[in-house]
Amino acid sequence: MNEREKKRLTLDFDPSAFDLLEELALDSGKTKAGVIRTALAVYAVARDEEKKNNKLAVIDENGNAVKQLVIT
């Protein structure tokens, strides 16, 4: 992808959301933009699965669903 294909977006975050974004970026070794791109990809998967009446969940080591991601 070259620079002409990229789109620029300016976002405003409240301080706690910005702090979380910085923490996720540092912990993952990604840029803030990279974290946002990953979040969009996860959101898209969750949305697509909900359209099929499926659920996106966190499964523990015993195969139990411990959290479910719900898109509202």
C-alpha positions in Angstrom: 0.0 0.0 0.0 1.4 3.4 -0.9 0.8 6.7 0.9 -1.9 7.7 -1.6 -4.0 4.7 -0.7 -3.9 5.5 3.0 -6.6 7.7 4.6 -6.0 9.9 7.6 -8.4 10.2 10.5 -8.2 12.4 13.6 -9.8 11.0 16.8 -10.5 12.4 20.2 -10.2 10.1 23.2 -11.0 10.7 26.8 -8.0 10.4 29.1 -8.8 6.8 30.3 -9.4 5.5 26.7 -6.1 7.2 25.5 -4.2 5.6 28.5 -5.6 2.2 27.6 -4.7 2.7 24.0 -1.1 3.6 25.0 -0.9 0.6 27.4 -2.1 -1.8 24.7 0.3 -0.4 22.2 3.2 -0.7 24.6 2.3 -4.2 25.7 1.8 -5.5 22.2 4.7 -3.7 20.5 2.3 -2.1 18.1 1.7 1.5 17.2 -1.5 3.1 18.5 -2.8 2.9 14.9 -1.9 -0.8 14.8 -3.9 -1.4 18.0 -6.9 0.4 16.4 -6.6 -1.6 13.2 -6.6 -4.9 15.2 -9.6 -3.7 17.2 -11.5 -3.0 14.0 -10.6 -6.5 12.7 -11.9 -8.1 15.9 -15.1 -5.9 15.8 -15.7 -7.0 12.2 -15.4 -10.7 13.1 -17.8 -10.2 16.0 -20.3 -8.3 13.9 -20.1 -10.9 11.1 -20.6 -13.8 13.6 -23.5 -12.1 15.3 -25.2 -11.7 11.9 -25.0 -15.5 11.6 -26.4 -15.8 15.2 -23.0 -17.1 16.4 -21.2 -15.8 19.4 -17.6 -14.7 19.9 -16.3 -15.8 23.3 -13.1 -16.2 25.4 -12.6 -19.9 26.1 -10.6 -21.1 29.1 -8.2 -24.0 29.1 -11.0 -26.4 30.0 -13.1 -25.3 27.1 -15.5 -23.2 29.1 -16.7 -19.8 27.8 -15.6 -17.3 30.4 -16.5 -14.1 28.5 -18.7 -13.2 25.5 -18.1 -10.3 23.2 -21.4 -8.6 22.4 -21.7 -5.9 19.7 -24.4 -3.4 20.4 
